[in-house]
Amino acid sequence: MTPSQTWQYDEMRHVGTDYNSEAEVEDYDRRMATIRDIPAEIGEIMSSLELAGGSALLEFGSGTGEFICAASELCGRVYAVDISPVMLAYAEKKARSRGRSNIRFVNAGFLNYRHDGGPLDAIVTQLALHHLPDFWKQVALVKMCALLKPGGRLYLRDVVFSLKLEKYEATVNHVIEDFRKASGDNMAEKFSNHVRNEYSTFDWVMEEMLYRAGFDIDRADYGDHFMAVYVCRKARQK
C-alpha cells in the first residue's frame, strides 16, 4: 500500500473467524462437509456459470479449495485468492493430492488483488464479501467487473438480509435458534457474532451495488431471511 493509499480498508485483517493452523482448517473443512451438501453446491455453481472447457475462472475467498479443485477439472486457467495463508496452503496441498496443476494460489483480497492474466470468464465468491463494509463492497464489485470479459459471469453467495425491518429482532432470534437446533451452540454463537460484528448488508442495497458496478442480475435467490445467491453477467457496452 503506497503512502497515498493508507486510507484503504485493511482487508487482510480478519473480521470473522481466523484459522491459525492446518488442524483448525482441517476441522473446519470436515465440519462443513457434515452440514452442507458441497457436491450439490459445486454442481449448482458450475451449471449457473455455463462454462466451457478451457475457461478462465477466479474465486475470491477460496477457503479450503473444494470448489476451485472441482472447477479446475473443466477450466483451463484457475485462480484461488484468499487472505488466509493457512487456508491457501491447505487448499494447495489438497489440489496437489488430486493432481490439479492448473490452479494459481494468491494471498490477497478483493481490494489488493492484482491480476496478471487475461480477462476472466467467471468469478465466484462465497461467504466472503460480507467481510467488507458497504463502501468497500462497492469498490470490490467494480474491480471484479473490470476483471471479466464482456458477458462474463459473477456467482455471489453470501449472507444478505432480506428480512422485514419491523420484524428484524424476531427474525434474527429465530435464525439463531434454528442454527442451535441444527448444529449446536457453537454455530449459533458464530451467527450471533456475524450479526454483531460483520458487515452483511440488505438485499436492496446489494442489488443496487451490483447494478452500479456494471452487472446485470440474471438471478437473485433469497431462500431464507439471511442467505442470498446472485448470478450476474457483466453488461455489454451499448
C-alpha positions as a printed Julia matrix, in Angstrom:
238×3 Matrix{Float64}:
   0.0     0.0     0.0
   1.53    3.34   -1.03
   1.59    6.33    1.34
  -1.22    7.95   -0.66
  -3.42    4.88   -0.05
  -3.05    4.48    3.69
  -6.76    5.23    3.95
  -7.64    1.99    2.12
  -9.51   -0.59    4.17
  -7.24   -3.31    5.58
  -8.99   -6.41    4.26
  -6.1    -8.64    5.32
  -7.22   -8.14    8.92
  -9.59  -10.99    9.73
 -13.1    -9.9    10.61
 -14.65  -13.34   11.07
 -13.06  -16.49   12.46
  -9.3   -16.56   11.98
  -7.93  -20.06   11.35
  -4.33  -20.12   12.52
  -3.3   -23.74   11.97
  -3.74  -26.54    9.47
  -5.52  -28.58   12.16
  -8.13  -25.84   12.61
  -8.65  -25.58    8.85
  -8.93  -29.35    8.51
 -11.53  -29.41   11.29
 -13.45  -26.61    9.53
 -13.31  -28.5     6.22
 -14.63  -31.65    7.87
 -17.38  -29.75    9.71
 -18.6   -28.02    6.54
 -18.88  -31.4     4.82
 -21.31  -32.52    7.52
 -23.65  -29.51    7.44
 -23.55  -28.65    3.72
 -24.04  -30.63    0.53
 -20.77  -29.48   -1.04
 -21.02  -31.55   -4.27
 -24.54  -30.22   -4.91
 -23.38  -26.64   -4.3
 -20.48  -27.06   -6.72
 -22.77  -28.56   -9.35
 -25.22  -25.67   -8.99
 -22.47  -23.09   -9.36
 -20.94  -24.71  -12.43
 -24.36  -25.07  -14.03
 -25.18  -21.42  -13.35
 -21.93  -20.2   -14.9
 -22.37  -22.27  -18.09
 -18.61  -22.59  -18.54
 -16.96  -24.28  -21.49
 -13.74  -26.27  -21.39
 -10.68  -24.05  -21.18
 -12.46  -21.15  -19.45
 -10.66  -18.82  -17.04
 -12.16  -18.62  -13.54
 -11.21  -16.88  -10.3
 -12.56  -17.46   -6.8
 -12.26  -14.8    -4.11
 -12.28  -16.36   -0.66
 -11.31  -19.8    -1.96
 -11.06  -21.24    1.55
 -10.17  -24.91    1.71
 -10.2   -25.18   -2.08
 -13.04  -27.63   -2.59
 -14.78  -25.6    -5.29
 -11.61  -24.45   -7.0
 -10.32  -28.04   -7.28
 -13.59  -29.12   -8.91
 -13.62  -26.11  -11.27
 -10.05  -26.82  -12.38
 -11.18  -30.09  -13.94
 -13.11  -28.09  -16.57
 -11.39  -24.71  -16.7
  -8.06  -24.02  -18.31
  -6.87  -21.22  -16.0
  -7.99  -21.07  -12.37
  -7.06  -18.58   -9.66
  -7.61  -19.21   -5.95
  -7.49  -15.98   -3.91
  -7.72  -15.87   -0.11
  -6.49  -13.59    2.68
  -5.54  -16.56    4.88
  -2.08  -18.08    4.2
  -3.1   -21.13    6.23
  -6.23  -21.7     4.13
  -4.25  -21.25    0.91
  -1.58  -23.72    1.99
  -4.25  -26.27    2.91
  -6.06  -25.76   -0.42
  -2.81  -26.06   -2.38
  -1.99  -29.31   -0.56
  -5.48  -30.61   -1.42
  -5.03  -29.64   -5.09
  -1.69  -31.46   -5.31
  -3.2   -34.58   -3.75
  -5.84  -34.56   -6.5
  -3.38  -33.97   -9.3
  -4.61  -30.46  -10.09
  -1.77  -28.38  -11.54
  -3.61  -25.52  -13.29
  -4.51  -23.52  -10.16
  -2.64  -20.38   -9.15
  -2.87  -19.6    -5.42
  -2.7   -15.93   -4.4
  -2.64  -14.48   -0.88
  -4.8   -11.4    -1.4
  -8.29  -10.0    -1.03
 -10.87   -8.26   -3.19
  -9.2    -4.87   -2.95
  -5.48   -5.61   -3.21
  -5.54   -8.47   -5.73
  -3.55   -7.7    -8.88
  -4.41   -9.84  -11.89
  -1.65  -10.59  -14.39
  -3.6   -12.95  -16.65
  -6.1   -12.24  -19.4
  -9.77  -11.35  -18.87
 -11.82  -13.89  -16.95
 -14.89  -15.82  -18.0
 -16.22  -16.09  -14.45
 -15.69  -15.03  -10.85
 -17.07  -16.9    -7.85
 -17.18  -15.68   -4.28
 -18.96  -17.36   -1.4
 -19.37  -16.08    2.16
 -16.53  -13.57    1.82
 -17.84  -10.21    0.55
 -19.58   -9.53    3.86
 -16.14   -9.02    5.42
 -16.1    -5.59    3.74
 -18.17   -2.54    4.8
 -20.6    -1.39    2.08
 -18.32    1.34    0.69
 -15.62   -1.24    0.09
 -18.09   -3.85   -1.17
 -18.92   -1.43   -3.97
 -15.24   -0.91   -4.76
 -14.7    -4.68   -4.79
 -17.63   -5.27   -7.13
 -16.34   -2.63   -9.57
 -12.92   -4.3    -9.51
 -14.45   -7.73  -10.13
 -16.49   -6.45  -13.05
 -13.34   -4.97  -14.61
 -11.63   -8.39  -14.47
 -14.36  -10.07  -16.53
 -14.8   -10.33  -20.26
 -17.93   -8.64  -21.65
 -20.73  -11.05  -20.82
 -18.58  -12.76  -18.17
 -20.39  -14.04  -15.11
 -20.27  -13.47  -11.37
 -21.63  -16.01   -8.9
 -22.07  -14.4    -5.5
 -23.31  -16.32   -2.47
 -23.32  -14.52    0.83
 -25.17  -13.51    3.95
 -27.58  -10.8     2.78
 -30.57   -9.8     4.87
 -33.97   -9.87    3.16
 -35.92   -9.58    6.4
 -38.57   -7.01    7.19
 -37.08   -4.29    9.34
 -40.06   -4.1    11.67
 -39.5    -7.78   12.49
 -35.71   -7.92   12.47
 -35.28   -8.85   16.14
 -37.7   -11.78   15.98
 -36.25  -12.95   12.67
 -32.62  -12.89   13.82
 -33.51  -14.68   17.06
 -35.42  -17.3    15.08
 -32.44  -17.91   12.75
 -30.06  -18.22   15.7
 -32.29  -20.84   17.31
 -32.52  -22.72   14.0
 -28.7   -22.84   13.94
 -28.68  -24.06   17.53
 -31.12  -26.89   16.78
 -29.38  -27.94   13.56
 -25.7   -27.57   14.52
 -25.37  -26.78   18.23
 -24.41  -23.83   20.39
 -21.13  -23.16   18.57
 -22.79  -22.43   15.21
 -25.5   -20.38   16.93
 -22.82  -18.23   18.57
 -20.93  -17.88   15.27
 -24.05  -16.48   13.6
 -24.68  -14.18   16.58
 -21.13  -12.9    16.22
 -21.68  -12.42   12.48
 -24.73  -10.21   13.05
 -22.97   -8.28   15.8
 -19.55   -7.68   14.23
 -19.54   -8.35   10.49
 -20.8    -6.33    7.53
 -23.65   -8.17    5.84
 -26.0    -5.78    4.1
 -29.6    -5.72    2.88
 -30.98   -7.24   -0.33
 -31.97   -3.89   -1.83
 -28.51   -2.45   -1.11
 -26.69   -5.43   -2.66
 -28.81   -5.4    -5.81
 -28.18   -1.69   -6.34
 -24.44   -2.14   -5.8
 -24.33   -4.91   -8.39
 -26.11   -2.72  -10.95
 -23.87    0.25  -10.23
 -20.76   -1.94  -10.58
 -21.76   -2.83  -14.15
 -23.62   -6.12  -13.71
 -26.99   -7.32  -14.92
 -28.6    -9.69  -12.41
 -29.77  -12.82  -14.19
 -30.99  -14.44  -10.96
 -31.39  -13.41   -7.34
 -32.41  -16.16   -4.92
 -33.4   -15.42   -1.34
 -34.04  -18.85    0.11
 -34.49  -17.55    3.65
 -34.02  -14.3     5.53
 -30.23  -14.21    5.54
 -28.67  -16.17    2.66
 -28.68  -15.0    -0.95
 -27.34  -16.16   -4.31
 -26.82  -13.79   -7.24
 -25.94  -14.94  -10.73
 -24.84  -11.87  -12.67
 -23.49  -11.02  -16.09
 -21.11   -8.18  -16.95
 -23.21   -5.8   -19.0
 -22.08   -5.4   -22.58
 -21.42   -1.84  -23.69
 -24.23   -0.43  -25.79
